[in-house]
Amino acid sequence: MTAIELLSRGPGRARTSRHPAWRGAVAGGLVLLIMAGAALLPPAWLDLDIHAVGVPPGPWHPAGTDSLGRDVAARTLAALSVSVTVGLTAAIASTAIALALGLAASMGRGADHVVGVLTELVLGLPHFVLLIMVAFATGGGTTGVIVAVALTHWPRLARLLRHEAQGVAASDYVAVSRALGRSRLWVARHHLAPHLLPQVVAGFVLIFPHAILHEAGLSFIGLGIEPHLPSVGVMLAQSLREIIAGHWWVALAPGLGLVIVALAFERFGEALRQAAAAPGGTG
């Protein structure tokens, strides 16, 4: 974007256009920091240490240790890395489902009706109950969490993409393309997909923090990540009995890390959505 185009939007639009950029930089930098930190983490820092059981936060253990002598800060970093990986995979799969259904709805009245009924049906079910049912049916674990989150987080984005696709399908340039003999698949690929891209990106960024939170929720109740792997949900579940013993720090680091990552992407996604919806925006 040139300086003239930026100035022509006025100061309010200039500020709005910068918000997604810096929020995206913060969210992306946070993920890179977590992934790089977890990759460089010495395996010994995750081991049990009987000489450091229940140590409160201090110079050698900034976030303290748990009842098995494991460093809480190191486990939190490793757990957040697992949560980010699972969340990214599930969010990508869920966004792909939403995009496929949004494009399928433009293929004809019958397809649009089927997509609409399917979307409203899933939206009408209790969300977390459905999440638990799918995770239980798929056997839990890492794969179960990814499948459960992917199959339950697409409806709202699919509904938005379906309405956007209907608007594009009713436009004059699509009518011209159809009159020239272009197939519905060609129209979906060359007209619908580019128009839906901003909504798809914003939808993915908004699904991602929910995927992380629901992964933690499933792990907390025992249907998520395997207990021997570092997981925020597992750490929070294990911290319940430690909090009763006065070891409050065992829950502080994983809980705070989860909130910071989820909030960073929530704000980034909201900024993207506002930028796409604003007059003169991408969408």
Helices and strands as residue ranges (DSSP letters): H 3-8, H 10-39, G 43-46, G 50-52, H 72-104, G 105-107, H 109-123, H 127-137, H 141-152, H 155-169, H 172-179, H 184-187, I 188-192, H 193-220, H 232-244, H 249-277
